[in-house]
Amino acid sequence: MSKSKLKSVLMSMDKSEIIKMVLELYSARKEAKEYLDFYAEPNEGQKLEEYKHIIREEFYPSRNREPKTRFSVCRKALSDFKKLKPRKIL
């Protein structure tokens, strides 16, 4: 579905239907829950630290185990953080 089609469907719905749909989406998908939580209460510093921790654990695990050094995990962490659309952090 394109964005324009989605927009026309949303415009035809009333407010209570949209709220119900967003709440169902919030319950159904972990990614949607994380995005909506961040949208409602943006705390870039905390989210940035969470994703930094994921990357650090990949190269320097806190438990005594060999590092896995999976760059795919690091790229996914960066991509997921960018999807939250934080403001520019210097």
C-alpha positions, -999 to 999 in steps of 0.1 A, spaced: 0 0 0 13 34 -9 14 63 16 -12 82 -4 -36 52 -2 -29 48 35 -35 86 40 -69 84 22 -79 53 43 -69 72 75 -88 103 64 -120 82 60 -117 68 95 -130 87 125 -108 95 155 -119 66 177 -111 40 149 -76 55 144 -70 54 182 -81 17 183 -59 8 154 -28 25 169 -34 7 202 -37 -26 184 -5 -19 165 12 -9 198 3 -43 213 11 -64 182 46 -52 172 76 -47 193 91 -22 168 58 -2 168 58 -1 206 93 12 207 87 38 181 55 51 197 71 51 231 100 72 217 75 95 198 55 102 230 85 107 253 117 112 232 148 105 254 176 104 228 203 100 254 188 69 270 180 53 236 215 61 223 230 44 254 208 13 248 221 9 212 257 16 222 254 -12 247 242 -36 220 273 -27 199 297 -29 229 284 -63 239 291 -75 204 328 -67 206 335 -66 243 310 -89 261 305 -83 298 303 -120 305 333 -142 301 328 -154 265 344 -149 232 332 -118 213 310 -127 183 319 -95 164 289 -97 141 288 -65 121 253 -73 110 241 -68 146 259 -35 148 245 -23 115 210 -33 127 214 -14 159 224 17 140 196 13 116 170 8 143 182 40 161 180 60 129 144 48 123 134 65 156 144 98 139 162 114 168 173 150 164 209 154 153 234 145 181 269 159 178 
